[in-house]
Amino acid sequence: MRDCSSLTPQEVADILKIAKNTVYELIKRGELNAYRIGRKVRVDLNDVEEYKSKSKSQKSNLTNDITQSANSHLLNNDIKPFRDGFIICGQDILLDILSRYLECHPKGVQALRAYIGSYNGLYSLYHGNVQMATTHLWDSETGQYNIPFVKHLLPGIPTVIIHLACRMQGFYVAKSNPKNINTWEDLKRPDITIVNREKGSGARVLLDEHLKLLKYFGSSIKGYSRECLSHLAVASTVARGGADLGIGNEKVALQVQGVDFIPLQKERYDLVIKKEDFEKPPFQAVLEIIRSEEFKMELLGIGGYDLYDIGKIIAET
């Protein structure tokens, strides 16, 4: 095989002896160079060798440890913001697209990305470690998304909440749903094993809020303490037979072979900005981008988003 050979993510996974979804995580975080040919992702062999060389010089090359450490440092304020940096916090691919548009906008900047969950993102916004945070946190008492959490996690700080998209949340189950899993009540069944998301993620909060309504403790569910750091990792675990059920959005289910999706709840995915920043050029650029037809059409091409009301200011706290 020549050094310029083009590899699929699965071939890269086979070389590195890791899961394919881990390859996607490395690419998303910029640790492994990649490019697209149409809708297909490809990696050059020499970039794989370069990644291996870099990993050998580090004390640890375990991807989950790196990710969890980075998230922990950001949450505990051990990492200070980059000087003049502009950090957008959240995990959805639409934020990667937004960052690309922002870099090209006349009033834009080069944005950095923090791939952490909704709760921790709002916490980081409160501490000034990021400039924008996205959230999809459901409050079972009010039936509202995001607004109650923004009020509680950013006390005394005026904010603007801008709607991005609605996404369908539900269960990932094995193909053809052999265990006939359909509702939240099925979580009580002794024959069901789940794979969970990390604390603070929107999917984890959604699960815990429904368990509270059911008056059922998560510790009673097999697999509740097993955590993954992305929807893709959860769906992949279910596809491999590592769990009977996982929670995530419909878009990812379309990307993973061997899983079916049981829709349960439409969620709101919103962007949160401090009001004192709202009129500044980069923030106005973000607003112009997400309201543009070009940005909307690119998201529609990906699929899995309800973009009605995209760019609408839904609340000010």
C-alpha positions, 0 to 999 in steps of 0.5 A: 500500500502506498503512502498516499493511499486513501483509506475509509474510516473502517480501514483506519479503525482496523489499522489503529485497532479501535472502533470506527466511531472513535475514528470519527471522534478523532477527525471531529476533534482535529486530531486526525486529518481527513477529507471528503469525496462527495459524502464519503470521508477519507483519510490518507495513510501518511496522516494515520502514520503521523497520528501514530507517531504523535501518539507515541510521544504522549503519555497516553493515547487513549481517546476516551481518557483524553476527551474526559480529561479535556471536558473535566478541565473546561468544567473545572476552569483549569483551562482558561479561554484562549486570548481573543478566542471565540469558542462555540460549545456543543456537539452537533455537526451544525456547529461545525458548519456554523464555524466554517461559515463564521470564518468566511463572514465579513464580520466573522472570526475563526471559531474554536469548538468545545465538544461538551454537553449542554449542562457543562456548556452552560456552566462554562458560559457562566464562567466565561470560558466559552462565548456561545453554548448550545443546549437541549435540556428538558425540564419535566416540571414545566415541560419546557426545553432550555429556558429553565436551565439557562435561568438556573445555570446563569443566575443574574446574567442576562442572556438571549436564547436563539432557536437553531433546530428541532430534532427527534429524540428516541431509543436506538434498538437492535434491527427489527427491535427483537425485544419489542422496546417502545416506551419509557416504561420498558426501562423498568424491564429486568431483561433490558440493558442500556448504554448511557450518555455522560452526565450533563448531556441533553440525552442523559438529562432527558432520561433522568427526567423521565425516570423521575416521572416514573419514580424509578431509580437509574441505578436499578437499570442494567448498564445505567452507569456505562457512559458514552460521549456521543450519540454515535458511540451509543448507537454503535454500541447497540448495533454491536450488541453491547446494549439493548437500548440507547438514547439519542437523535434520529439523525445518527440512527440513519448513519449506523447500520444495525439499529432501528430508531423508536421516536419518543420526543421532539426536542428544541436545540437552542443557542445561548448568548450573553446579552452584553455580547449580542450586538458585537460583530461576531455574534451578529454574524452568527445570527445572520448566518443561521438566518441565511437561506444558504445555511438552512439549505446545507442543513436540509441537505444533511437531514434530521433537522426541523428548521422551522423558526431557525434564528428566532429569538425565543427568550431573553432572561 
